[in-house]
Amino acid sequence: MNRIIFCMFLKKKSAGQDFQSYPGELGKKIYNHISKKAWKKWLEKQTVLINEKHLNMLILEDRKKLEKYMKIFLFKK
C-alpha cells in the first residue's frame, strides 16, 4: 500500500517513499515530505552535480557540499 504525502517539492499529494533513504533528521524530513517521484528527480540531479563539479563521495567535504545542494534542490524550489 502506498503512503500518500504532501510533497514539498511537487507541491501536491503524491506517493511517499517506501523507506527512509537518507540518514538522520534530514532523512526523516525527506521521508515525510518528499515523494518517490521527487526523490528520483534528485537522484538524477545528484549524478549530474557529482560529474560536473567533480565531487568525490569518499571526501567528507564533497559529501557535505552535495547535501547542501540536496537541501536547496528539494526544499527551496
PDB file as gemmi writes it, atoms N, CA and C in Angstrom:
CRYST1    1.000    1.000    1.000  90.00  90.00  90.00 P 1                      
ATOM      1  N   MET A   1       0.839  -1.190   0.000  1.00  0.00           N  
ATOM      2  CA  MET A   1       0.000   0.000   0.000  1.00  0.00           C  
ATOM      3  C   MET A   1       0.881   1.249   0.000  1.00  0.00           C  
ATOM      4  N   ASN A   2       0.595   2.164  -0.884  1.00  0.00           N  
ATOM      5  CA  ASN A   2       1.371   3.402  -0.978  1.00  0.00           C  
ATOM      6  C   ASN A   2       0.997   4.386   0.121  1.00  0.00           C  
ATOM      7  N   ARG A   3       2.019   5.000   0.682  1.00  0.00           N  
ATOM      8  CA  ARG A   3       1.802   6.112   1.602  1.00  0.00           C  
ATOM      9  C   ARG A   3       1.585   7.344   0.739  1.00  0.00           C  
ATOM     10  N   ILE A   4       0.558   8.113   1.033  1.00  0.00           N  
ATOM     11  CA  ILE A   4       0.321   9.355   0.315  1.00  0.00           C  
ATOM     12  C   ILE A   4       0.745  10.499   1.233  1.00  0.00           C  
ATOM     13  N   ILE A   5       1.601  11.359   0.705  1.00  0.00           N  
ATOM     14  CA  ILE A   5       2.097  12.509   1.464  1.00  0.00           C  
ATOM     15  C   ILE A   5       1.888  13.766   0.627  1.00  0.00           C  
ATOM     16  N   PHE A   6       1.994  14.919   1.273  1.00  0.00           N  
ATOM     17  CA  PHE A   6       2.040  16.169   0.521  1.00  0.00           C  
ATOM     18  C   PHE A   6       3.518  16.434   0.251  1.00  0.00           C  
ATOM     19  N   CYS A   7       3.895  16.352  -1.009  1.00  0.00           N  
ATOM     20  CA  CYS A   7       5.298  16.523  -1.395  1.00  0.00           C  
ATOM     21  C   CYS A   7       5.639  18.009  -1.469  1.00  0.00           C  
ATOM     22  N   MET A   8       6.622  18.428  -0.699  1.00  0.00           N  
ATOM     23  CA  MET A   8       7.048  19.826  -0.695  1.00  0.00           C  
ATOM     24  C   MET A   8       7.709  20.221  -2.012  1.00  0.00           C  
ATOM     25  N   PHE A   9       8.289  19.277  -2.720  1.00  0.00           N  
ATOM     26  CA  PHE A   9       8.956  19.557  -3.992  1.00  0.00           C  
ATOM     27  C   PHE A   9       7.934  19.734  -5.113  1.00  0.00           C  
ATOM     28  N   LEU A  10       6.994  18.793  -5.197  1.00  0.00           N  
ATOM     29  CA  LEU A  10       5.986  18.826  -6.262  1.00  0.00           C  
ATOM     30  C   LEU A  10       4.807  19.742  -5.929  1.00  0.00           C  
ATOM     31  N   LYS A  11       4.679  20.095  -4.653  1.00  0.00           N  
ATOM     32  CA  LYS A  11       3.577  20.941  -4.175  1.00  0.00           C  
ATOM     33  C   LYS A  11       2.216  20.289  -4.403  1.00  0.00           C  
ATOM     34  N   LYS A  12       2.169  18.957  -4.228  1.00  0.00           N  
ATOM     35  CA  LYS A  12       0.903  18.241  -4.344  1.00  0.00           C  
ATOM     36  C   LYS A  12       1.014  16.889  -3.643  1.00  0.00           C  
ATOM     37  N   LYS A  13      -0.130  16.240  -3.436  1.00  0.00           N  
ATOM     38  CA  LYS A  13      -0.133  14.910  -2.831  1.00  0.00           C  
ATOM     39  C   LYS A  13       0.429  13.911  -3.820  1.00  0.00           C  
ATOM     40  N   SER A  14       1.265  13.014  -3.300  1.00  0.00           N  
ATOM     41  CA  SER A  14       1.922  12.031  -4.154  1.00  0.00           C  
ATOM     42  C   SER A  14       2.333  10.833  -3.299  1.00  0.00           C  
ATOM     43  N   ALA A  15       2.722   9.752  -3.957  1.00  0.00           N  
ATOM     44  CA  ALA A  15       3.156   8.542  -3.246  1.00  0.00           C  
ATOM     45  C   ALA A  15       4.468   8.807  -2.505  1.00  0.00           C  
ATOM     46  N   GLY A  16       4.473   8.483  -1.219  1.00  0.00           N  
ATOM     47  CA  GLY A  16       5.676   8.642  -0.412  1.00  0.00           C  
ATOM     48  C   GLY A  16       6.659   7.512  -0.651  1.00  0.00           C  
ATOM     49  N   GLN A  17       7.870   7.704  -0.166  1.00  0.00           N  
ATOM     50  CA  GLN A  17       8.903   6.687  -0.308  1.00  0.00           C  
ATOM     51  C   GLN A  17       8.580   5.483   0.574  1.00  0.00           C  
ATOM     52  N   ASP A  18       9.092   4.332   0.193  1.00  0.00           N  
ATOM     53  CA  ASP A  18       8.836   3.101   0.937  1.00  0.00           C  
ATOM     54  C   ASP A  18       9.669   2.994   2.209  1.00  0.00           C  
ATOM     55  N   PHE A  19      10.805   3.665   2.230  1.00  0.00           N  
ATOM     56  CA  PHE A  19      11.700   3.613   3.385  1.00  0.00           C  
ATOM     57  C   PHE A  19      12.513   4.904   3.435  1.00  0.00           C  
ATOM     58  N   GLN A  20      13.125   5.159   4.579  1.00  0.00           N  
ATOM     59  CA  GLN A  20      13.954   6.354   4.743  1.00  0.00           C  
ATOM     60  C   GLN A  20      15.237   6.152   3.955  1.00  0.00           C  
ATOM     61  N   SER A  21      15.436   6.970   2.936  1.00  0.00           N  
ATOM     62  CA  SER A  21      16.550   6.777   2.008  1.00  0.00           C  
ATOM     63  C   SER A  21      17.794   7.587   2.365  1.00  0.00           C  
ATOM     64  N   TYR A  22      17.723   8.378   3.421  1.00  0.00           N  
ATOM     65  CA  TYR A  22      18.852   9.209   3.846  1.00  0.00           C  
ATOM     66  C   TYR A  22      18.877   9.192   5.370  1.00  0.00           C  
ATOM     67  N   PRO A  23      20.057   9.166   5.980  1.00  0.00           N  
ATOM     68  CA  PRO A  23      20.119   9.024   7.438  1.00  0.00           C  
ATOM     69  C   PRO A  23      19.785  10.304   8.207  1.00  0.00           C  
ATOM     70  N   GLY A  24      19.511  10.138   9.478  1.00  0.00           N  
ATOM     71  CA  GLY A  24      19.378  11.254  10.408  1.00  0.00           C  
ATOM     72  C   GLY A  24      18.077  12.031  10.291  1.00  0.00           C  
ATOM     73  N   GLU A  25      18.083  13.220  10.916  1.00  0.00           N  
ATOM     74  CA  GLU A  25      16.905  14.084  10.928  1.00  0.00           C  
ATOM     75  C   GLU A  25      16.530  14.537   9.522  1.00  0.00           C  
ATOM     76  N   LEU A  26      17.527  14.848   8.712  1.00  0.00           N  
ATOM     77  CA  LEU A  26      17.249  15.241   7.332  1.00  0.00           C  
ATOM     78  C   LEU A  26      16.564  14.093   6.591  1.00  0.00           C  
ATOM     79  N   GLY A  27      17.002  12.879   6.846  1.00  0.00           N  
ATOM     80  CA  GLY A  27      16.381  11.707   6.238  1.00  0.00           C  
ATOM     81  C   GLY A  27      14.923  11.555   6.633  1.00  0.00           C  
ATOM     82  N   LYS A  28      14.613  11.846   7.895  1.00  0.00           N  
ATOM     83  CA  LYS A  28      13.222  11.784   8.358  1.00  0.00           C  
ATOM     84  C   LYS A  28      12.382  12.837   7.651  1.00  0.00           C  
ATOM     85  N   LYS A  29      12.940  14.028   7.499  1.00  0.00           N  
ATOM     86  CA  LYS A  29      12.230  15.110   6.813  1.00  0.00           C  
ATOM     87  C   LYS A  29      11.969  14.723   5.354  1.00  0.00           C  
ATOM     88  N   ILE A  30      12.968  14.164   4.704  1.00  0.00           N  
ATOM     89  CA  ILE A  30      12.818  13.730   3.318  1.00  0.00           C  
ATOM     90  C   ILE A  30      11.757  12.631   3.228  1.00  0.00           C  
ATOM     91  N   TYR A  31      11.804  11.668   4.117  1.00  0.00           N  
ATOM     92  CA  TYR A  31      10.841  10.557   4.120  1.00  0.00           C  
ATOM     93  C   TYR A  31       9.403  11.063   4.279  1.00  0.00           C  
ATOM     94  N   ASN A  32       9.226  12.055   5.137  1.00  0.00           N  
ATOM     95  CA  ASN A  32       7.884  12.550   5.436  1.00  0.00           C  
ATOM     96  C   ASN A  32       7.368  13.595   4.456  1.00  0.00           C  
ATOM     97  N   HIS A  33       8.255  14.257   3.701  1.00  0.00           N  
ATOM     98  CA  HIS A  33       7.822  15.395   2.881  1.00  0.00           C  
ATOM     99  C   HIS A  33       8.250  15.350   1.419  1.00  0.00           C  
ATOM    100  N   ILE A  34       8.982  14.315   1.010  1.00  0.00           N  
ATOM    101  CA  ILE A  34       9.451  14.226  -0.376  1.00  0.00           C  
ATOM    102  C   ILE A  34       8.955  12.908  -0.979  1.00  0.00           C  
ATOM    103  N   SER A  35       8.286  13.001  -2.110  1.00  0.00           N  
ATOM    104  CA  SER A  35       7.694  11.826  -2.748  1.00  0.00           C  
ATOM    105  C   SER A  35       8.732  10.981  -3.485  1.00  0.00           C  
ATOM    106  N   LYS A  36       8.304   9.793  -3.876  1.00  0.00           N  
ATOM    107  CA  LYS A  36       9.177   8.914  -4.676  1.00  0.00           C  
ATOM    108  C   LYS A  36       9.602   9.613  -5.964  1.00  0.00           C  
ATOM    109  N   LYS A  37       8.657  10.265  -6.615  1.00  0.00           N  
ATOM    110  CA  LYS A  37       8.929  10.939  -7.886  1.00  0.00           C  
ATOM    111  C   LYS A  37       9.960  12.063  -7.700  1.00  0.00           C  
ATOM    112  N   ALA A  38       9.794  12.853  -6.649  1.00  0.00           N  
ATOM    113  CA  ALA A  38      10.737  13.949  -6.382  1.00  0.00           C  
ATOM    114  C   ALA A  38      12.114  13.404  -6.016  1.00  0.00           C  
ATOM    115  N   TRP A  39      12.156  12.315  -5.249  1.00  0.00           N  
ATOM    116  CA  TRP A  39      13.436  11.717  -4.870  1.00  0.00           C  
ATOM    117  C   TRP A  39      14.166  11.204  -6.107  1.00  0.00           C  
ATOM    118  N   LYS A  40      13.416  10.624  -7.047  1.00  0.00           N  
ATOM    119  CA  LYS A  40      14.022  10.158  -8.293  1.00  0.00           C  
ATOM    120  C   LYS A  40      14.631  11.328  -9.069  1.00  0.00           C  
ATOM    121  N   LYS A  41      13.921  12.460  -9.086  1.00  0.00           N  
ATOM    122  CA  LYS A  41      14.444  13.658  -9.762  1.00  0.00           C  
ATOM    123  C   LYS A  41      15.744  14.112  -9.090  1.00  0.00           C  
ATOM    124  N   TRP A  42      15.779  14.036  -7.744  1.00  0.00           N  
ATOM    125  CA  TRP A  42      17.005  14.412  -7.039  1.00  0.00           C  
ATOM    126  C   TRP A  42      18.158  13.471  -7.415  1.00  0.00           C  
ATOM    127  N   LEU A  43      17.911  12.179  -7.459  1.00  0.00           N  
ATOM    128  CA  LEU A  43      18.977  11.231  -7.782  1.00  0.00           C  
ATOM    129  C   LEU A  43      19.562  11.512  -9.166  1.00  0.00           C  
ATOM    130  N   GLU A  44      18.718  11.904 -10.101  1.00  0.00           N  
ATOM    131  CA  GLU A  44      19.214  12.272 -11.434  1.00  0.00           C  
ATOM    132  C   GLU A  44      20.064  13.538 -11.358  1.00  0.00           C  
ATOM    133  N   LYS A  45      19.587  14.536 -10.608  1.00  0.00           N  
ATOM    134  CA  LYS A  45      20.323  15.795 -10.455  1.00  0.00           C  
ATOM    135  C   LYS A  45      21.636  15.559  -9.709  1.00  0.00           C  
ATOM    136  N   GLN A  46      21.600  14.680  -8.712  1.00  0.00           N  
ATOM    137  CA  GLN A  46      22.792  14.357  -7.933  1.00  0.00           C  
ATOM    138  C   GLN A  46      23.897  13.817  -8.831  1.00  0.00           C  
ATOM    139  N   THR A  47      23.550  12.936  -9.731  1.00  0.00           N  
ATOM    140  CA  THR A  47      24.528  12.362 -10.664  1.00  0.00           C  
ATOM    141  C   THR A  47      25.170  13.458 -11.506  1.00  0.00           C  
ATOM    142  N   VAL A  48      24.348  14.377 -11.998  1.00  0.00           N  
ATOM    143  CA  VAL A  48      24.859  15.488 -12.798  1.00  0.00           C  
ATOM    144  C   VAL A  48      25.822  16.347 -11.964  1.00  0.00           C  
ATOM    145  N   LEU A  49      25.431  16.674 -10.742  1.00  0.00           N  
ATOM    146  CA  LEU A  49      26.280  17.509  -9.887  1.00  0.00           C  
ATOM    147  C   LEU A  49      27.614  16.835  -9.568  1.00  0.00           C  
ATOM    148  N   ILE A  50      27.568  15.554  -9.249  1.00  0.00           N  
ATOM    149  CA  ILE A  50      28.803  14.828  -8.927  1.00  0.00           C  
ATOM    150  C   ILE A  50      29.758  14.885 -10.118  1.00  0.00           C  
ATOM    151  N   ASN A  51      29.215  14.686 -11.306  1.00  0.00           N  
ATOM    152  CA  ASN A  51      30.062  14.691 -12.500  1.00  0.00           C  
ATOM    153  C   ASN A  51      30.546  16.088 -12.873  1.00  0.00           C  
ATOM    154  N   GLU A  52      29.645  17.057 -12.885  1.00  0.00           N  
ATOM    155  CA  GLU A  52      30.016  18.412 -13.299  1.00  0.00           C  
ATOM    156  C   GLU A  52      30.991  19.080 -12.330  1.00  0.00           C  
ATOM    157  N   LYS A  53      30.779  18.845 -11.042  1.00  0.00           N  
ATOM    158  CA  LYS A  53      31.607  19.509 -10.030  1.00  0.00           C  
ATOM    159  C   LYS A  53      32.760  18.622  -9.557  1.00  0.00           C  
ATOM    160  N   HIS A  54      32.900  17.458 -10.184  1.00  0.00           N  
ATOM    161  CA  HIS A  54      33.985  16.517  -9.862  1.00  0.00           C  
ATOM    162  C   HIS A  54      34.033  16.206  -8.371  1.00  0.00           C  
ATOM    163  N   LEU A  55      32.862  15.892  -7.806  1.00  0.00           N  
ATOM    164  CA  LEU A  55      32.780  15.572  -6.386  1.00  0.00           C  
ATOM    165  C   LEU A  55      33.192  14.121  -6.157  1.00  0.00           C  
ATOM    166  N   ASN A  56      33.925  13.897  -5.081  1.00  0.00           N  
ATOM    167  CA  ASN A  56      34.371  12.562  -4.698  1.00  0.00           C  
ATOM    168  C   ASN A  56      33.637  12.195  -3.412  1.00  0.00           C  
ATOM    169  N   MET A  57      32.777  11.177  -3.477  1.00  0.00           N  
ATOM    170  CA  MET A  57      31.959  10.822  -2.323  1.00  0.00           C  
ATOM    171  C   MET A  57      32.750  10.170  -1.197  1.00  0.00           C  
ATOM    172  N   LEU A  58      34.030   9.950  -1.403  1.00  0.00           N  
ATOM    173  CA  LEU A  58      34.886   9.460  -0.317  1.00  0.00           C  
ATOM    174  C   LEU A  58      35.427  10.617   0.520  1.00  0.00           C  
ATOM    175  N   ILE A  59      35.262  11.842   0.043  1.00  0.00           N  
ATOM    176  CA  ILE A  59      35.755  13.032   0.749  1.00  0.00           C  
ATOM    177  C   ILE A  59      34.586  13.684   1.479  1.00  0.00           C  
ATOM    178  N   LEU A  60      34.727  13.840   2.798  1.00  0.00           N  
ATOM    179  CA  LEU A  60      33.669  14.381   3.646  1.00  0.00           C  
ATOM    180  C   LEU A  60      33.205  15.757   3.162  1.00  0.00           C  
ATOM    181  N   GLU A  61      34.117  16.619   2.810  1.00  0.00           N  
ATOM    182  CA  GLU A  61      33.770  17.971   2.359  1.00  0.00           C  
ATOM    183  C   GLU A  61      32.876  17.928   1.109  1.00  0.00           C  
ATOM    184  N   ASP A  62      33.163  17.024   0.198  1.00  0.00           N  
ATOM    185  CA  ASP A  62      32.357  16.881  -1.012  1.00  0.00           C  
ATOM    186  C   ASP A  62      30.964  16.341  -0.693  1.00  0.00           C  
ATOM    187  N   ARG A  63      30.883  15.421   0.272  1.00  0.00           N  
ATOM    188  CA  ARG A  63      29.568  14.896   0.679  1.00  0.00           C  
ATOM    189  C   ARG A  63      28.729  15.996   1.323  1.00  0.00           C  
ATOM    190  N   LYS A  64      29.383  16.864   2.094  1.00  0.00           N  
ATOM    191  CA  LYS A  64      28.670  17.986   2.715  1.00  0.00           C  
ATOM    192  C   LYS A  64      28.160  18.961   1.650  1.00  0.00           C  
ATOM    193  N   LYS A  65      28.979  19.211   0.624  1.00  0.00           N  
ATOM    194  CA  LYS A  65      28.552  20.076  -0.483  1.00  0.00           C  
ATOM    195  C   LYS A  65      27.325  19.481  -1.167  1.00  0.00           C  
ATOM    196  N   LEU A  66      27.359  18.186  -1.421  1.00  0.00           N  
ATOM    197  CA  LEU A  66      26.248  17.526  -2.101  1.00  0.00           C  
ATOM    198  C   LEU A  66      24.982  17.584  -1.240  1.00  0.00           C  
ATOM    199  N   GLU A  67      25.128  17.435   0.067  1.00  0.00           N  
ATOM    200  CA  GLU A  67      23.980  17.530   0.967  1.00  0.00           C  
ATOM    201  C   GLU A  67      23.384  18.937   0.911  1.00  0.00           C  
ATOM    202  N   LYS A  68      24.237  19.947   0.844  1.00  0.00           N  
ATOM    203  CA  LYS A  68      23.768  21.333   0.726  1.00  0.00           C  
ATOM    204  C   LYS A  68      22.967  21.518  -0.561  1.00  0.00           C  
ATOM    205  N   TYR A  69      23.486  20.992  -1.666  1.00  0.00           N  
ATOM    206  CA  TYR A  69      22.773  21.061  -2.942  1.00  0.00           C  
ATOM    207  C   TYR A  69      21.430  20.333  -2.851  1.00  0.00           C  
ATOM    208  N   MET A  70      21.412  19.204  -2.144  1.00  0.00           N  
ATOM    209  CA  MET A  70      20.193  18.415  -1.996  1.00  0.00           C  
ATOM    210  C   MET A  70      19.128  19.211  -1.245  1.00  0.00           C  
ATOM    211  N   LYS A  71      19.502  19.859  -0.159  1.00  0.00           N  
ATOM    212  CA  LYS A  71      18.549  20.662   0.616  1.00  0.00           C  
ATOM    213  C   LYS A  71      17.961  21.769  -0.253  1.00  0.00           C  
ATOM    214  N   ILE A  72      18.811  22.438  -0.994  1.00  0.00           N  
ATOM    215  CA  ILE A  72      18.345  23.519  -1.869  1.00  0.00           C  
ATOM    216  C   ILE A  72      17.404  22.962  -2.939  1.00  0.00           C  
ATOM    217  N   PHE A  73      17.796  21.885  -3.570  1.00  0.00           N  
ATOM    218  CA  PHE A  73      17.007  21.288  -4.655  1.00  0.00           C  
ATOM    219  C   PHE A  73      15.639  20.830  -4.168  1.00  0.00           C  
ATOM    220  N   LEU A  74      15.596  20.119  -3.055  1.00  0.00           N  
ATOM    221  CA  LEU A  74      14.346  19.524  -2.598  1.00  0.00           C  
ATOM    222  C   LEU A  74      13.419  20.491  -1.866  1.00  0.00           C  
ATOM    223  N   PHE A  75      13.979  21.432  -1.130  1.00  0.00           N  
ATOM    224  CA  PHE A  75      13.148  22.240  -0.231  1.00  0.00           C  
ATOM    225  C   PHE A  75      13.060  23.717  -0.579  1.00  0.00           C  
ATOM    226  N   LYS A  76      13.886  24.222  -1.483  1.00  0.00           N  
ATOM    227  CA  LYS A  76      13.872  25.656  -1.736  1.00  0.00           C  
ATOM    228  C   LYS A  76      13.485  26.032  -3.161  1.00  0.00           C  
ATOM    229  N   LYS A  77      12.825  25.140  -3.862  1.00  0.00           N  
ATOM    230  CA  LYS A  77      12.408  25.444  -5.245  1.00  0.00           C  
ATOM    231  C   LYS A  77      11.146  26.254  -5.234  1.00  0.00           C  
TER     232      LYS A  77                                                      
END                                                                             
